[in-house]
Amino acid sequence: MLIALVACLATSTVQPSVHQIPYLVATQPVPDDADDPAIWVNKSNPSQSRVIGTNKVKRPTGGLYVFNLDGKIVQKITGLDRPNNVDVYQNWNGLDIAVCTERLQGRLRIYKIDPRAEPYPTSPVKPMSP
């Protein structure tokens, strides 16, 4: 019985269905290799939330790009050496932070996100080596 079932499964083909999901907003393009978006939610003013992504290339143009919810670039932090995997942590020891790896330097970059400042994030807390 089991052998017959496996044989039936092996010969049947399943056609995956593809669904197109229309986008509502597209971000402005970054110069090279956009990747790894993370979303920071402004809890006191959700319309001021931000999308933070990487431009995944060597310095001097590698960096973080910060977009508003209309997809406009509101801040660029360049000079990172192949940034990757940006993540946002909210209320981490009382701070909202963005963290990314800097692959070619073998370290993490940590940025404070200040909900009262424009643009976001405002300044690096400090780069950290692993």
ZIDA-V599174 format. One record per backbone hydrogen bond with DSSP energy under -1.0 kcal/mol. NH is the residue of the N-H (numbers start at 1). CO is the residue of the C=O. Records with the same first field share a line. If there is no record, write none. Layout:
# ZIDA-V599174
NH=CO ; CO
This chain:
# ZIDA-V599174
5=1
6=2
7=3
8=4
9=5
10=6
11=7
12=8
28=71
35=54
38=52
40=50
43=41
48=45
49=46
50=40
51=67
52=38
53=65
54=35
55=63
56=33
57=55
62=58
63=55
64=77
65=53
66=75
67=51
68=72
71=68
74=66
75=66
77=64
79=60
80=62
82=57 ; 80
84=101
87=99
89=97
92=95
95=92
97=89
98=111
99=87
100=109
101=84
102=107
103=82
104=81
105=102
106=102
107=102
108=128
109=100
111=98
112=123
113=96
117=114
125=110
128=108
130=106
